[in-house]
Amino acid sequence: MTDFSGRAARLLAAITAATALLATAGCETVDDTRIPSYPVYISMADQGMWTTYGVSGFGSFAYFVCRSGAPLQPSGFPYKDGAATGYGGVLLIEGMDPFSLSTSTPLAYDMSCPVERSQTITVFIDPETFEAVCPDCGSRYDVTMGAGAPTAGPALTGARQYGLRRYACHPTTLGGYIINDFK
């Protein structure tokens, strides 16, 4: 004879635990979609391009900006047709991917501060802490190990927590990377 009451009790306990987890997760999550979704596509597909413009070593970083009215960054980068650098530009930094725990991984974020929500108010890297810092509101973000989550300032202490929008870094067969949105 099968013990249906035992299975039912375990199923009910699992459903209750999952419901509680979903209910509390909404209160503790970081909103990393506050910045408007803009196209992102940066190609450093071969090893030569990656060596010249990419990142190598924990905390090494580069800024990529290619939009009307803003100076091109990095200087001399060969942006091609179809290139796009998101809403406020792309911050590329080497760190640890917190989702896969892979070390020495290129990570990419939109440079716009999600508290300020402006294309022209962009974060910069504090070379002592390797955190991204907003020059206006003072929010700080963990971009080397924390997936762009806030560590200080209004992005952390406000009514909602705001993180930097993340982008994907896909390795290529030629030894470089393509940076784009997750779509």
C-alpha positions as CSV (number, residue, x, y, z in Angstrom):
1,M,0.0,0.0,0.0
2,T,1.3,3.4,-0.9
3,D,1.5,6.2,1.7
4,F,-0.4,9.0,-0.1
5,S,-0.7,11.1,3.1
6,G,3.1,11.2,3.5
7,R,3.6,12.2,-0.1
8,A,0.8,14.8,0.1
9,A,2.3,16.3,3.3
10,R,5.8,16.5,1.6
11,L,4.2,18.1,-1.5
12,L,2.3,20.6,0.7
13,A,5.5,21.5,2.6
14,A,7.4,22.0,-0.6
15,I,4.7,24.3,-2.0
16,T,4.5,26.3,1.2
17,A,8.3,26.7,1.3
18,A,8.4,27.8,-2.4
19,T,5.6,30.3,-1.8
20,A,7.4,31.7,1.2
21,L,10.6,32.0,-0.8
22,L,8.9,33.8,-3.6
23,A,7.1,36.2,-1.2
24,T,10.3,37.2,0.6
25,A,12.4,37.3,-2.6
26,G,10.4,40.2,-3.9
27,C,11.3,42.3,-0.9
28,E,15.0,41.6,-1.1
29,T,15.7,41.7,-4.8
30,V,17.8,44.3,-6.5
31,D,16.2,46.1,-9.5
32,D,18.8,46.0,-12.3
33,T,16.3,47.0,-15.1
34,R,15.6,50.6,-14.0
35,I,17.9,51.9,-16.9
36,P,16.0,51.9,-20.2
37,S,16.8,49.0,-22.5
38,Y,19.1,50.2,-25.3
39,P,20.9,48.1,-27.9
40,V,24.4,46.8,-26.9
41,Y,26.9,45.3,-29.3
42,I,30.6,45.6,-29.0
43,S,32.8,43.3,-31.0
44,M,36.3,42.4,-30.0
45,A,36.0,39.1,-31.6
46,D,39.7,38.2,-32.2
47,Q,42.6,37.9,-29.8
48,G,44.3,41.1,-31.2
49,M,41.3,43.3,-30.6
50,W,40.7,41.8,-27.1
51,T,44.4,42.3,-26.2
52,T,44.3,45.9,-27.4
53,Y,40.9,47.0,-26.0
54,G,39.7,44.3,-23.6
55,V,40.5,43.6,-19.9
56,S,43.1,41.3,-18.4
57,G,43.6,40.9,-14.7
58,F,41.3,41.3,-11.8
59,G,40.0,44.8,-11.6
60,S,41.2,46.0,-15.0
61,F,38.5,48.0,-16.7
62,A,37.6,49.9,-19.8
63,Y,34.8,52.3,-20.8
64,F,33.0,52.0,-24.1
65,V,30.8,55.0,-25.3
66,C,29.5,55.4,-28.8
67,R,26.5,57.8,-28.9
68,S,25.7,61.1,-30.4
69,G,27.0,64.1,-28.4
70,A,29.5,62.1,-26.3
71,P,33.2,61.6,-27.0
72,L,34.0,58.1,-28.3
73,Q,35.6,55.8,-25.7
74,P,38.0,54.2,-25.8
75,S,39.9,56.5,-28.1
76,G,40.7,54.9,-31.4
77,F,38.4,51.9,-30.9
78,P,37.1,50.9,-34.4
79,Y,33.3,51.1,-33.9
80,K,31.7,49.4,-36.9
81,D,28.1,49.7,-38.2
82,G,25.8,48.1,-35.8
83,A,27.9,48.9,-32.8
84,A,25.9,50.1,-29.7
85,T,26.9,50.9,-26.2
86,G,23.7,50.8,-24.3
87,Y,22.0,53.8,-22.5
88,G,25.0,55.4,-20.8
89,G,27.9,53.5,-22.2
90,V,29.4,50.1,-21.2
91,L,31.7,49.5,-18.3
92,L,33.9,46.4,-19.0
93,I,35.8,45.0,-16.0
94,E,37.4,41.7,-15.1
95,G,36.2,40.0,-12.0
96,M,34.4,36.9,-10.7
97,D,31.1,35.9,-12.2
98,P,28.9,35.5,-9.1
99,F,26.5,33.2,-11.0
100,S,29.0,30.7,-12.2
101,L,31.9,31.5,-9.7
102,S,34.2,31.6,-12.7
103,T,37.2,33.7,-11.9
104,S,39.1,36.0,-14.3
105,T,35.9,36.7,-16.2
106,P,35.0,39.8,-18.3
107,L,31.9,41.5,-16.9
108,A,29.9,44.3,-18.5
109,Y,27.4,46.8,-17.1
110,D,25.6,49.9,-18.3
111,M,27.5,53.0,-17.0
112,S,24.3,55.0,-16.2
113,C,23.5,55.3,-12.5
114,P,20.1,53.6,-12.0
115,V,19.3,56.1,-9.2
116,E,19.9,59.1,-11.5
117,R,18.5,57.5,-14.7
118,S,20.4,59.8,-17.0
119,Q,22.6,59.0,-20.0
120,T,25.1,61.7,-18.9
121,I,25.4,60.7,-15.2
122,T,27.6,57.7,-15.4
123,V,29.6,55.7,-12.9
124,F,33.4,55.5,-12.8
125,I,35.7,52.9,-11.2
126,D,37.3,53.7,-7.8
127,P,40.8,52.2,-8.4
128,E,41.2,51.4,-4.7
129,T,38.0,49.3,-4.2
130,F,37.2,48.4,-7.8
131,E,33.6,49.6,-7.1
132,A,31.6,51.6,-9.6
133,V,30.7,55.0,-8.1
134,C,28.1,57.6,-9.1
135,P,29.6,61.1,-9.0
136,D,26.2,62.7,-8.3
137,C,24.3,60.5,-5.7
138,G,27.4,58.7,-4.3
139,S,25.9,55.2,-4.8
140,R,28.5,52.5,-5.0
141,Y,28.2,49.2,-6.8
142,D,30.1,45.8,-6.6
143,V,31.1,45.2,-10.2
144,T,33.9,42.6,-9.7
145,M,32.0,40.0,-7.6
146,G,28.5,41.2,-6.9
147,A,26.8,41.4,-10.3
148,G,26.5,45.2,-10.1
149,A,24.6,45.2,-6.7
150,P,24.6,48.3,-4.6
151,T,27.0,48.5,-1.7
152,A,26.4,52.1,-0.4
153,G,24.4,55.2,-1.1
154,P,20.8,55.8,-2.2
155,A,20.9,52.7,-4.5
156,L,21.2,50.6,-1.4
157,T,19.3,52.5,1.3
158,G,16.4,53.9,-0.7
159,A,12.9,52.5,-0.8
160,R,14.1,50.1,-3.5
161,Q,17.6,48.7,-4.2
162,Y,18.9,49.5,-7.6
163,G,21.8,47.7,-9.3
164,L,23.6,48.3,-12.6
165,R,22.2,46.8,-15.7
166,R,24.3,43.8,-16.7
167,Y,25.3,42.8,-20.2
168,A,26.7,39.5,-21.6
169,C,30.3,38.8,-22.6
170,H,30.4,35.9,-25.0
171,P,33.8,34.3,-25.8
172,T,34.5,33.7,-29.5
173,T,36.5,31.0,-31.3
174,L,39.1,33.6,-32.3
175,G,40.1,34.4,-28.7
176,G,38.1,37.5,-28.2
177,Y,34.6,38.5,-26.9
178,I,31.4,39.9,-28.1
179,I,29.5,42.1,-25.6
180,N,25.7,42.4,-26.0
181,D,22.5,42.4,-24.1
182,F,21.1,39.1,-22.9
183,K,18.5,38.8,-25.7
